[in-house]
Amino acid sequence: MQRTLSVRMDVEDYEFVKKHAKESKEEISKAVRELVDLGRVMLAIESYKKGTASIGKAAELAGLSISEMMETFSKFGIKSNVEYDDYLKSIENLRKTW
């Protein structure tokens, strides 16, 4: 399901989106959706790097699964901020639940 949104933006930003859409041979609305998707991923990456989001929260921000988010981190060269002790605790908790 999609919703309609009207957005005001600077002329410079509008011209950028218009040019991007033309170069991509797509409608402006599709270009805006793609830029929003990319912005969500960048927000998730920055939040994770700053330590304000876990990998699960980052995945939620980006609209991706945790495995997709891990792949994205790898593509961008982002190292995990999970400490080794935390990793061992999670394995132990997993063993207890199984």
N, C-alpha and C positions, 0 to 999 in steps of 0.2 A: 504494500500500500504506500502510495506517495502522497505528500502534501505539497501545496503551493506556498511559496515564500517570496515575498517582495523585499528586496534588499537595496538600500541606498549605499553607493560607494563612490569614492573619488573617481574623477575622470581618468586619471592615470591607471588606477586598478581596473576600471571598466575596459579601457583600451588594451591592457595586458590580457585580460580574459578573452576579449574579442579576437585579438591576434592569436592567442593560444588555440582557440577554437578553430579559427580559420586554418592554421598550420596543421592541426590535427584532423581537419576536414570533418568537424562535428558541430552540432548545435551548441550555442553558448551555454544553455542550461546543462548539457551533459559535461561540458568543460568545467563548469562551476561545481557540479557533483564530484567530479574526479579530483578537483583541487581541495574540496572539503575532505574527501577520503584521505588524501595525502596529508592534509593538515592534522587529521585525527591521529595518523600514524606518527607524525613528527611530535605532536603533543605527548603521545604515549612514550616515545623514546626519551624525550626530555624529562618527563616526570620520573621515569625509571632511573635515568642517569643521576638525577638530583636526589634520588632516594625517597621521593614523595609518593611513589606508587610501586607496589609489588608487581611481579610479572603478571599475576592474574588481573590486577587493576589496570595495568598497561594494556593488556589484551582487550579488556572491556572498553577502555577509552578508544582504542584503535578499531574496535568492531571486528576483532579477529579471535580465533581460538588461541589457546595458550601455545600450542605447537606452532601455529602460524606466526605468533609473536616471537617465539624463540628463533624461528627461521629469519624473521625480519631483523632481529638483533644481530644475528650472525652476518647477514648481508651488509649491515651498517658497521660491523666490527665492534659492537657493544658487548662488553664482557659482563658475565653474570655478577650480580652483587650479593649472591647467596654465599655465605661463609661455609666452609667445610663442615663445621660443627652443626650448622643448621641442616645441611644436607644429610648428615648422619642421623640427626634427630628425625627427619622426615622419613628416612628409610625404616627406622625403628618403629615409628608410628604406623607406617604402612604394614609392617610385619604384625603388629598387634591387632590391626583391623582385619587381617586375613587369617 
